[in-house]
Amino acid sequence: MFRHYYALPSARDRDGCEVAAVRGVLASVMGMIAGGATHIAVATDHVIESFRNGLWPGYKTGEGIEPDLLAQFSLLEDTLSAAGFAVWPMVEFEADDALAAGALAAAGDARVERVIICTPDKDLAQCVSGTRIVQLDRRARITRDEAGVIQKFGVSPASIPDYLALVGDAADGFPGLPGWGPKSSAAVLARFVHLESIPTDWRDWHVNANNAGALADTLLRERDRALLFRTLATLRTDIALFDDVDQLRWTGPTPAFAGFEARFAGAVTETGRR
């Protein structure tokens, strides 16, 4: 939604409502069908806030989102549902949690050959498993399996929440620990996997990390904060979303979709607004 909103010219329906981002997402998802996808589910943030906002005051909120963009959130859900897609609107949890839970559940079905998580977001890398659950960056046309995650981040998918806890995630609003950059975090976690396994004495690390003594002191001093950040970065997979993968099969649009098609077809495009 965000990428389409800022990349596409404005388009307003006959009531003056902005619809360009919804049209863009719809075209993107329909493009997956045209490309051969048979089972699709779309996770959405029905509201921006989640349980994580109660854990960390700086966690991302809906503050500052353009009203024309925010107003399209519910319209997107209605449009995709009418188009015949499974939609998972999240309130207590986030869309990324739904993607993680849905991927794990789908992978548990022996009939499923491969689960593709269609987002480049780095926190979803924790869900990648071998070559069975992979992550697809559709814009860059890059598919990452487990080996690809290790190549990109220097750590396995199991260490991604720990990695983000140390380096931070600006998109989600938590800063990580001072001094812990991508290289040092990857070097240490590649050896110890999780935060609690990292020795307090840097001389026991035996890894190539600059200022290891200072890093160890910071981790010891801010251990509780690091564990909190890892909780923020850990996606929830205990969400019941569907009973059977057959519920995710696309069988075509519902009769209600004709109204959305007419609404979007009649929208007037305006250039130069963004």
CORRASUL-V164715 format. One record per residue. RES is the residue in one letter. PSI is psi as a letter, one per 40 degrees, with the letter a starting at -180 (999 if undefined). Layout:
res-><RES;RES>
psi-><PSI;PSI>
//
This chain:
res-><M;F;R;H;Y;Y;A;L;P;S;A;R;D;R;D;G;C;E;V;A;A;V;R;G;V;L;A;S;V;M;G;M;I;A;G;G;A;T;H;I;A;V;A;T;D;H;V;I;E;S;F;R;N;G;L;W;P;G;Y;K;T;G;E;G;I;E;P;D;L;L;A;Q;F;S;L;L;E;D;T;L;S;A;A;G;F;A;V;W;P;M;V;E;F;E;A;D;D;A;L;A;A;G;A;L;A;A;A;G;D;A;R;V;E;R;V;I;I;C;T;P;D;K;D;L;A;Q;C;V;S;G;T;R;I;V;Q;L;D;R;R;A;R;I;T;R;D;E;A;G;V;I;Q;K;F;G;V;S;P;A;S;I;P;D;Y;L;A;L;V;G;D;A;A;D;G;F;P;G;L;P;G;W;G;P;K;S;S;A;A;V;L;A;R;F;V;H;L;E;S;I;P;T;D;W;R;D;W;H;V;N;A;N;N;A;G;A;L;A;D;T;L;L;R;E;R;D;R;A;L;L;F;R;T;L;A;T;L;R;T;D;I;A;L;F;D;D;V;D;Q;L;R;W;T;G;P;T;P;A;F;A;G;F;E;A;R;F;A;G;A;V;T;E;T;G;R;R>
psi-><d;d;d;d;d;e;d;i;i;i;h;i;a;e;e;e;h;h;e;d;d;d;d;d;d;d;d;d;d;d;d;d;d;d;e;e;i;d;h;h;i;h;h;i;g;d;i;d;i;a;d;d;d;e;d;h;d;e;i;i;a;e;h;e;h;h;d;d;d;d;e;e;d;d;d;d;d;d;d;d;d;d;e;e;i;h;h;g;h;h;c;d;a;i;d;d;d;d;d;d;d;d;d;d;d;d;d;e;h;d;e;h;d;i;h;h;h;g;i;e;h;d;d;e;d;e;e;h;h;b;e;d;h;i;h;h;h;d;d;e;f;h;h;h;a;d;d;d;d;d;d;d;e;e;i;i;d;d;e;d;d;d;d;d;d;d;e;i;g;d;d;e;f;i;e;a;i;h;d;h;i;d;d;d;d;d;d;d;d;d;d;e;d;i;d;e;e;h;i;d;h;d;e;e;d;f;i;g;h;i;f;d;d;d;d;d;d;d;d;d;d;f;d;d;d;d;d;d;d;d;d;d;e;h;i;h;e;f;h;h;d;i;d;i;e;d;e;e;h;h;e;i;i;i;d;e;d;d;d;d;d;d;d;d;d;e;i;h;h;h;i;e;d;999>
//
